[in-house]
Structures are given as structure tokens and as C-alpha cells.
């Protein structure tokens, strides 16, 4: 039993280092973003791993970057008409460019689900490719919003097109609709990533997000990544979990001993 407990703690420590601490609410302000950055910085003082990134809306990128300077914690920004994707592509590109200019290390974009579900697959390829170009050196995470894609076939196809168009990561959800992340959607996405790696040798990251609030839920996704993609994906360069409450729950369990 003690060995099982130690193994759980080791996994939870790793997961803490895979988190994108996130605040994406209409009530966000400077104080709320600074509080989230302070939380992200607090774990190292407790002997725990720091989260991988803090994820915010574009107007708060520069503030977060200043607050996290020198910590090694990255700044991620949603951009491109998050969470709906319902804006002309030219305007979406402008928002992405703004977030990158403000200092975002990573961009989390959302695909145009309406266009995709109408069969306009070329547009999905175009939007991901165009946004990837604007990102420059910033990593691009492409949010599929799997809860709106309805079928595993759609999730698979959207994953494949996004990866071919330049995604560095594929991500399940915005967290704004239900269902958000599910093990079923995650399984399909991981199979695409595994198959793509076997074909090309290129690593694509994965990020479940939305509704993952307990250590046990996080461990479910950790196990899926390990079993389907492989242990080499258990690294913050390839695996993230988007969450707002999960970090404190994991830290509390680890500190409890």
C-alpha cells in the first residue's frame, strides 16, 4: 500500500508541473491575474514543481509576463475569437498577433466548429496554418472543442487536419461548454498523435482542459497519455492539463504527506 501511495504522489508531482493555471472569465482583471501568478510562483517555495504556464486573455499577457519573469513559467494566451471562433479570420489573426507582441509564449486558438461541421475542411486547414504563421516562435495549441464535434470520426479528422496544418498541440476544449474534456475524446486524439509520430517521427503535444478539477481526474488523463502515446509524452513539452482549481487540490494532497 505504501508503494502505491508513493507512486501516486510521484505522478501528482509530475502533473503539477504539467498544469496550465487558467483564468478565462469576463470578470478577470489585473488583481485576479496577479493572484493567479502569485499562486503559480508559490509552489516552488513549498518544494513542489511549478506549473508549466499561466493562461490568460490577451490584455493580461504583458502583466503576467512581468509577474512571472525569471521563473521559467510560460505565459499562454487564448486568442482568435475564443471561445466561439466566430469572427473573420483577419480579425482573429490580429488578436493572435497582439498576444504574441505582448509576450505570449504560447497561443491557444479555437477552431471554427461551424465551418468544420458544414464540411469546410479546407477552412480549418487555412485558419490553423495562418495562425501558426502569425505565432512565429510561440507554440500553437489548437482547441477542437470536442463536445461540439459530436462523433469520434469528427474528432479524429479535426485532429489530423490541425496537426497537418501546423499545430504544436491539440487541445480538447475551451471549458465553456459541456461536455468539456472526456476520456473518450482524449483517447481518439492520442491515437492520432501516436499514429502521426509513427509515420513522421514528429512529436505533437496534447492538452485536456475543462472540468478537470480533482487529482483522480487528472490521473485518469495521465494514465491515458502513458498507455496510448507512451511515457515520452509525460513531459510538459508534450502534455498539459488546463485547470483553474486542480493545482491547489494536488498541492494539498502532496503537502498532507
C-alpha positions in Angstrom: 0.0 0.0 0.0 2.9 2.4 0.8 4.4 1.8 -2.6 1.1 2.5 -4.3 0.8 5.8 -2.3 4.3 6.8 -3.2 3.6 6.1 -6.9 0.5 8.2 -6.8 2.5 11.1 -5.2 5.2 10.9 -7.8 2.6 11.1 -10.6 0.8 14.0 -8.9 4.1 15.9 -8.6 4.6 15.5 -12.3 1.1 16.6 -13.1 1.6 19.7 -11.0 4.4 20.6 -13.4 2.2 19.9 -16.4 -0.6 22.4 -15.5 -1.6 25.5 -17.3 -3.1 27.6 -14.5 -6.0 29.3 -16.1 -8.3 32.3 -15.7 -10.6 33.0 -18.6 -13.6 34.8 -17.2 -15.4 38.1 -18.1 -14.6 39.3 -14.6 -10.8 38.9 -15.0 -8.8 42.0 -14.0 -5.3 42.9 -13.1 -5.7 41.8 -9.5 -7.1 38.4 -10.4 -4.3 37.7 -12.9 -1.7 38.8 -10.4 -3.2 36.5 -7.8 -3.0 33.6 -10.2 0.6 34.4 -11.0 1.4 34.5 -7.2 -0.2 31.1 -6.9 1.9 29.7 -9.7 5.1 31.1 -8.1 4.2 29.8 -4.6 4.6 26.1 -5.2 8.4 26.2 -5.6 8.8 27.7 -2.1 6.9 24.7 -0.8 9.3 22.3 -2.5 6.8 21.4 -5.2 7.1 21.8 -9.0 5.9 25.0 -10.6 3.1 24.8 -13.1 4.2 24.9 -16.7 2.2 28.0 -17.7 -0.3 30.6 -16.7 -3.1 31.1 -19.3 -4.9 34.4 -19.7 -6.8 36.6 -22.1 -4.6 38.8 -24.4 -5.0 42.1 -22.4 -3.3 40.4 -19.4 -0.3 38.8 -21.2 2.2 41.6 -20.6 1.1 41.8 -16.9 1.5 38.0 -16.4 4.9 38.0 -18.3 6.2 40.7 -15.9 4.9 38.9 -12.8 6.4 35.6 -13.9 9.7 37.0 -15.2 12.7 34.7 -14.5 10.5 31.9 -13.0 10.6 29.6 -16.1 6.8 29.6 -16.0 5.5 30.3 -19.5 2.7 32.7 -20.4 -0.1 31.3 -22.6 -2.9 33.3 -24.1 -6.2 32.3 -25.7 -6.6 34.3 -28.9 -8.5 34.3 -32.2 -12.1 34.9 -31.0 -12.0 32.5 -28.1 -14.2 30.7 -27.2 -16.6 30.7 -30.3 -14.1 31.3 -33.2 -16.9 33.3 -34.8 -15.1 36.3 -36.1 -13.5 37.0 -39.5 -10.1 35.3 -39.9 -8.3 38.6 -40.5 -9.6 39.9 -37.1 -8.6 36.7 -35.4 -5.1 36.9 -36.8 -4.9 40.4 -35.5 -5.7 39.3 -32.0 -3.1 36.5 -32.2 -0.5 38.9 -33.4 -1.4 41.3 -30.5 -1.0 38.5 -27.9 2.4 37.4 -29.4 3.6 41.0 -29.4 2.6 41.4 -25.8 4.9 38.5 -25.0 2.8 35.3 -25.1 5.0 32.1 -25.2 2.0 30.0 -26.3 -1.2 30.7 -28.1 -4.4 28.6 -27.5 -6.7 29.1 -30.6 -10.1 27.5 -31.2 -11.2 26.1 -34.5 -14.3 27.3 -36.3 -16.5 24.4 -35.5 -19.4 25.6 -37.6 -17.3 25.7 -40.7 -15.9 22.3 -39.9 -19.3 20.7 -39.2 -20.5 22.1 -42.5 -17.8 20.2 -44.3 -15.5 23.1 -45.0 -12.3 21.2 -44.0 -10.1 23.5 -46.2 -11.0 26.4 -43.9 -9.8 24.5 -40.8 -6.5 23.9 -42.6 -6.3 27.6 -43.7 -7.1 29.0 -40.2 -4.6 26.8 -38.4 -1.9 27.4 -40.9 -2.4 31.2 -40.9 -2.5 31.4 -37.1 0.6 29.2 -36.9 2.4 31.6 -39.2 1.5 34.6 -37.0 2.6 32.8 -33.9 6.2 32.8 -35.0 8.2 31.1 -32.2 5.2 30.9 -29.9 3.8 27.4 -29.6 0.3 26.9 -31.0 -2.3 24.8 -29.2 -5.4 24.1 -31.3 -8.6 23.7 -29.4 -11.0 21.3 -31.1 -14.0 21.8 -28.7 -14.6 18.1 -28.9 -18.0 18.4 -27.1 -19.4 20.1 -30.2 -17.8 17.8 -32.8 -20.3 15.1 -31.8 -18.6 12.0 -33.2 -15.2 10.3 -32.8 -14.8 10.5 -36.6 -15.1 14.2 -36.5 -12.6 14.5 -33.5 -10.2 12.3 -35.4 -10.5 14.3 -38.7 -10.2 17.7 -36.9 -7.1 16.4 -35.1 -5.5 15.2 -38.2 -6.1 18.4 -40.2 -4.9 20.6 -37.3 -1.7 18.7 -37.0 -1.1 18.7 -40.7 -1.7 22.5 -40.7 1.0 23.1 -38.1 -0.4 22.6 -34.6 2.2 22.0 -31.9 -0.5 20.8 -29.5 -4.1 19.7 -29.9 -6.4 20.5 -27.0 -9.9 19.1 -26.2 -11.9 22.1 -25.0 -12.4 25.7 -24.1 -14.0 24.8 -20.8 -17.0 26.9 -21.8 -19.4 24.2 -22.9 -20.4 20.7 -21.7 -19.2 18.1 -22.2 -15.6 19.5 -22.0 -12.7 17.1 -21.7 -13.7 13.4 -21.7 -11.5 10.3 -21.7 -13.3 9.2 -24.8 -12.3 12.3 -26.8 -8.8 12.2 -25.3 -8.4 8.6 -26.5 -9.1 9.5 -30.1 -6.8 12.4 -30.0 -4.0 10.4 -28.5 -4.4 7.7 -31.1 -4.0 10.4 -33.9 -0.9 11.7 -32.2 0.6 8.3 -31.8 -0.1 7.3 -35.4 1.3 10.6 -36.6 4.5 10.1 -34.7 4.9 6.6 -36.0 4.5 7.9 -39.6 6.6 11.1 -39.3 8.7 11.0 -36.2 7.3 14.4 -35.1 6.0 14.8 -31.6 2.7 16.6 -31.1 1.5 17.7 -27.7 -1.9 17.2 -26.1 -3.9 19.2 -23.6 -7.1 18.1 -22.0 -9.0 21.1 -20.4 -12.4 21.8 -18.9 -13.9 20.1 -15.9 -10.7 18.5 -14.6 -10.7 19.6 -11.0 -9.6 16.7 -8.9 -6.4 14.7 -8.6 -8.2 11.5 -9.5 -9.5 13.1 -12.7 -6.0 14.3 -13.6 -4.5 10.9 -13.0 -7.0 9.4 -15.5 -5.6 11.6 -18.2 -2.1 10.9 -17.2 -2.7 7.2 -17.5 -4.3 7.6 -20.9 -1.2 9.5 -22.2 1.2 6.9 -20.8 -0.7 3.9 -22.2 -1.6 5.3 -25.7 1.1 7.7 -26.7 3.9 6.5 -24.4 6.0 7.5 -21.4 7.9 10.0 -23.6 4.8 12.2 -23.6 4.9 12.6 -19.9 6.7 15.9 -20.1 5.5 19.5 -20.0 6.7 20.0 -23.6 4.1 17.4 -24.8 1.4 17.1 -22.1 -0.5 19.9 -20.4 -3.7 20.0 -18.4 -5.7 23.2 -18.4 -7.3 23.9 -15.0 -8.1 26.6 -12.5 -8.7 24.7 -9.3 -6.7 21.5 -9.8 -3.4 22.8 -8.6 -4.5 23.6 -5.0 -6.1 20.1 -4.7 -2.9 18.4 -5.8 -0.7 20.6 -3.6 -2.9 19.9 -0.7 -2.7 16.2 -1.1 1.1 16.3 -1.5 1.6 18.5 1.5 -0.6 16.3 3.6 2.1 13.6 3.3 
